[in-house]
Amino acid sequence: MGAFAVMVLFIVFLVFVFLANAIRVVREYERLVVFRLGRLIGEKGPGLVLLIPIVDRAVKVGLRTVTMDVPPQDIITRDNVSVKVNAVIYFRVIDSRQAVVQVENFLYATSQIAQTTLRSILGQQELDELLSEREKLNLALQQVIDRQTEPWGVKVTTVEVKNVDLPQDMQRAIARQAEAERERRAKVINAEGEFQAAQRLADAAAVIAKEPAALQLRYLQTLAEIATENNSTTIFPIPIDLMGALTNFLQKKAL
């Protein structure tokens, strides 16, 4: 009876091992690439997948988008400036069979391709282009990397340059250049303001020349503004022609 119980337990254990190796549950974002006696028979999943133990071997591949940081790379630009540039790359597997068969480790291979392409593409640019034309460079990096990873069943969707670390002397030079540019703009704006003010004064003078009464109205407005101030002495300007008329009247009165 004891030997029979041991035999039953052994059979149950074998059945459990068989089922554990034969039944696989594959998630929606995963695929199983199945090899039977070393030959590729296709991909399976998602859901419940049955395998033949010992005969079948399965490799699980994720289909979700992978976010990978590209380590900082030492790059010498076309105008001989040494900078450190890092980036981030987004990619996903679109053909799990190719990702297993065509390359040993598609994650490592994609990372290496991204690093070498980053040095190659950005090394052909000048520093000003590297700092100001990020969108164009990101697109160029994405296209080049995607073209090289396409045979592996990997689709590169986005490449973004994150940081461009400049040497200290170059940072000071750029800061001086930016300050000089701000001073130039300030001087241009000030000159434009002076020009517009002079233009307005010329227009006002033309109006006054056509309408002399406008000058008298301006006098009255100035007096009103002065009168609002405390401890001020108000001087009333009298036109010369009015004084002349008054003098002639007094002379005629004396005769």
PLY file of the C-alpha trace (Angstrom):
ply
format ascii 1.0
element vertex 255
property float x
property float y
property float z
element edge 254
property int vertex1
property int vertex2
end_header
0.00 0.00 0.00
2.87 2.33 0.77
4.58 1.60 -2.55
1.32 2.18 -4.41
0.87 5.60 -2.73
4.41 6.57 -3.65
3.77 5.54 -7.24
0.58 7.62 -7.36
2.37 10.65 -5.96
5.15 10.19 -8.50
2.64 10.01 -11.35
0.85 13.11 -10.06
4.19 14.91 -9.88
5.00 13.95 -13.48
1.58 15.15 -14.63
2.10 18.44 -12.80
5.52 18.94 -14.37
4.09 18.06 -17.77
1.26 20.56 -17.45
3.58 23.24 -16.07
5.76 22.93 -19.16
2.92 22.42 -21.61
0.55 25.21 -20.59
1.49 28.85 -20.91
-0.66 31.91 -20.36
0.37 34.75 -22.68
-0.72 38.31 -21.92
-2.22 40.64 -24.50
1.04 42.59 -24.91
3.21 39.46 -25.24
3.89 36.80 -27.85
5.54 33.38 -27.69
7.95 32.51 -30.47
7.87 28.70 -30.58
10.67 26.42 -31.81
9.96 22.72 -32.32
13.09 20.61 -32.33
15.02 23.77 -33.19
12.82 24.81 -36.11
10.69 27.94 -35.96
7.00 27.07 -36.20
5.62 30.58 -35.56
4.36 32.83 -32.82
1.48 32.12 -30.46
-0.69 34.15 -28.13
-2.27 35.95 -26.48
-4.26 33.64 -24.25
-3.74 29.99 -23.36
-0.95 28.27 -25.32
-0.23 24.52 -25.27
3.31 23.33 -25.86
4.83 19.88 -26.19
7.29 19.43 -23.34
10.90 18.72 -24.29
10.02 19.09 -27.99
8.91 22.74 -27.98
10.90 25.68 -26.71
9.26 29.10 -26.40
10.79 32.57 -26.21
8.58 35.30 -24.78
8.74 38.73 -26.47
7.03 41.92 -25.26
5.24 44.16 -27.74
4.92 47.28 -25.58
6.88 50.43 -26.33
10.29 50.44 -24.67
11.83 53.64 -23.33
15.62 53.50 -23.38
18.12 56.12 -22.28
21.12 56.55 -24.54
24.18 57.19 -22.33
26.04 60.52 -22.79
28.27 60.43 -25.86
31.39 62.51 -26.45
30.84 64.30 -29.75
33.06 66.72 -31.67
30.91 68.98 -33.83
31.80 70.12 -37.31
33.16 73.41 -35.93
35.46 71.47 -33.52
33.54 71.92 -30.28
33.58 68.98 -27.85
30.21 68.32 -26.21
28.45 65.54 -24.32
25.02 64.58 -25.65
22.51 62.09 -24.32
19.15 61.09 -25.73
16.10 58.91 -25.17
14.75 56.44 -27.71
11.26 54.91 -27.95
10.80 51.67 -29.87
8.70 48.51 -29.92
8.75 45.06 -31.49
6.41 44.70 -34.46
7.62 41.26 -35.58
8.48 38.99 -32.65
9.84 36.23 -34.88
12.38 38.52 -36.49
13.34 39.98 -33.10
14.28 36.48 -31.89
15.73 34.94 -35.05
17.61 37.85 -36.65
19.41 39.25 -33.59
20.66 37.71 -30.36
19.50 40.53 -28.05
17.43 43.19 -29.76
17.46 45.50 -26.69
21.26 45.58 -26.52
21.61 45.82 -30.29
19.17 48.75 -30.51
21.05 50.54 -27.72
24.38 50.17 -29.52
22.93 51.32 -32.84
21.44 54.37 -31.10
24.79 55.32 -29.56
26.79 55.03 -32.76
24.13 56.85 -34.80
24.02 59.66 -32.23
27.75 60.23 -32.58
27.64 59.96 -36.36
24.68 62.28 -37.07
25.39 64.95 -34.46
29.10 64.99 -35.30
28.19 66.31 -38.76
26.44 69.38 -37.33
27.74 72.70 -36.09
27.15 73.75 -32.49
24.50 76.35 -33.41
22.56 73.74 -35.37
22.87 71.28 -32.50
21.35 73.80 -30.09
18.66 75.33 -32.30
17.51 72.61 -34.72
16.50 69.84 -32.32
13.39 68.76 -34.24
15.28 68.23 -37.49
18.05 66.29 -35.75
15.54 64.14 -33.83
13.82 63.23 -37.08
17.13 62.38 -38.78
18.17 60.18 -35.85
14.81 58.39 -35.84
14.94 57.64 -39.55
18.51 56.33 -39.51
18.06 54.13 -36.44
14.70 52.80 -37.66
16.21 51.88 -41.02
18.91 49.81 -39.30
16.59 48.06 -36.84
13.89 47.25 -39.39
15.39 43.81 -40.29
15.12 42.87 -36.60
11.39 43.54 -36.48
11.94 46.61 -34.27
10.17 49.90 -35.03
11.78 53.07 -33.67
9.00 55.62 -33.17
10.77 58.57 -31.52
14.27 59.77 -30.73
14.73 62.86 -28.56
18.01 64.61 -27.77
17.78 65.39 -24.04
20.84 67.35 -22.91
23.79 69.00 -24.60
26.56 69.60 -22.04
28.99 72.32 -23.12
32.48 73.04 -21.71
32.68 75.87 -19.18
34.59 78.21 -21.50
32.02 77.64 -24.24
29.18 78.36 -21.82
30.80 81.66 -20.87
31.30 82.56 -24.52
27.65 81.82 -25.33
26.56 83.86 -22.28
28.63 86.83 -23.49
27.18 86.46 -26.97
23.64 86.36 -25.59
24.30 89.45 -23.45
25.70 91.33 -26.44
22.65 90.35 -28.46
20.31 91.62 -25.73
22.21 94.93 -25.58
22.00 95.28 -29.35
18.24 94.70 -29.27
17.85 97.22 -26.44
19.74 99.85 -28.43
17.69 99.15 -31.54
14.44 99.44 -29.57
15.62 102.69 -27.96
16.57 104.11 -31.36
13.18 103.10 -32.76
11.50 104.86 -29.85
13.52 108.04 -30.42
12.68 107.95 -34.11
8.96 107.53 -33.46
9.01 110.34 -30.86
10.77 112.66 -33.32
8.28 111.70 -36.01
5.37 112.56 -33.68
6.96 115.90 -32.78
7.38 116.71 -36.46
3.70 115.85 -37.05
2.68 118.07 -34.12
4.79 120.94 -35.44
3.15 120.61 -38.83
-0.32 120.77 -37.25
0.62 123.84 -35.18
2.07 125.54 -38.25
-1.24 125.10 -40.04
-3.39 126.11 -37.02
-1.68 128.79 -34.80
-4.55 128.59 -32.31
-3.39 125.10 -31.42
-0.30 126.65 -29.84
-2.46 128.75 -27.54
-4.46 125.68 -26.56
-1.22 123.94 -25.74
-0.27 126.89 -23.54
-3.53 126.61 -21.64
-3.09 122.87 -21.17
0.42 123.39 -19.82
-0.86 126.05 -17.38
-3.53 123.64 -16.15
-0.92 121.00 -15.51
1.34 123.45 -13.66
-1.52 124.74 -11.51
-2.16 121.28 -10.09
1.28 121.25 -8.45
1.82 122.74 -4.97
4.27 125.58 -4.16
4.62 126.55 -7.79
4.77 129.96 -9.46
2.62 130.29 -12.54
3.80 132.53 -15.37
1.25 133.56 -17.98
2.83 134.07 -21.37
1.38 137.07 -23.27
1.69 137.16 -27.03
3.77 140.05 -28.47
1.01 141.16 -30.87
-1.34 141.67 -27.92
1.24 143.91 -26.20
1.69 145.92 -29.38
-2.04 146.52 -29.72
-2.23 147.63 -26.07
0.69 150.09 -26.50
-0.90 151.71 -29.57
-4.19 152.11 -27.67
-2.46 153.87 -24.76
-0.56 156.21 -27.10
-3.75 157.25 -28.87
-5.42 157.83 -25.48
-2.60 160.14 -24.36
-2.98 162.31 -27.47
0 1
1 2
2 3
3 4
4 5
5 6
6 7
7 8
8 9
9 10
10 11
11 12
12 13
13 14
14 15
15 16
16 17
17 18
18 19
19 20
20 21
21 22
22 23
23 24
24 25
25 26
26 27
27 28
28 29
29 30
30 31
31 32
32 33
33 34
34 35
35 36
36 37
37 38
38 39
39 40
40 41
41 42
42 43
43 44
44 45
45 46
46 47
47 48
48 49
49 50
50 51
51 52
52 53
53 54
54 55
55 56
56 57
57 58
58 59
59 60
60 61
61 62
62 63
63 64
64 65
65 66
66 67
67 68
68 69
69 70
70 71
71 72
72 73
73 74
74 75
75 76
76 77
77 78
78 79
79 80
80 81
81 82
82 83
83 84
84 85
85 86
86 87
87 88
88 89
89 90
90 91
91 92
92 93
93 94
94 95
95 96
96 97
97 98
98 99
99 100
100 101
101 102
102 103
103 104
104 105
105 106
106 107
107 108
108 109
109 110
110 111
111 112
112 113
113 114
114 115
115 116
116 117
117 118
118 119
119 120
120 121
121 122
122 123
123 124
124 125
125 126
126 127
127 128
128 129
129 130
130 131
131 132
132 133
133 134
134 135
135 136
136 137
137 138
138 139
139 140
140 141
141 142
142 143
143 144
144 145
145 146
146 147
147 148
148 149
149 150
150 151
151 152
152 153
153 154
154 155
155 156
156 157
157 158
158 159
159 160
160 161
161 162
162 163
163 164
164 165
165 166
166 167
167 168
168 169
169 170
170 171
171 172
172 173
173 174
174 175
175 176
176 177
177 178
178 179
179 180
180 181
181 182
182 183
183 184
184 185
185 186
186 187
187 188
188 189
189 190
190 191
191 192
192 193
193 194
194 195
195 196
196 197
197 198
198 199
199 200
200 201
201 202
202 203
203 204
204 205
205 206
206 207
207 208
208 209
209 210
210 211
211 212
212 213
213 214
214 215
215 216
216 217
217 218
218 219
219 220
220 221
221 222
222 223
223 224
224 225
225 226
226 227
227 228
228 229
229 230
230 231
231 232
232 233
233 234
234 235
235 236
236 237
237 238
238 239
239 240
240 241
241 242
242 243
243 244
244 245
245 246
246 247
247 248
248 249
249 250
250 251
251 252
252 253
253 254
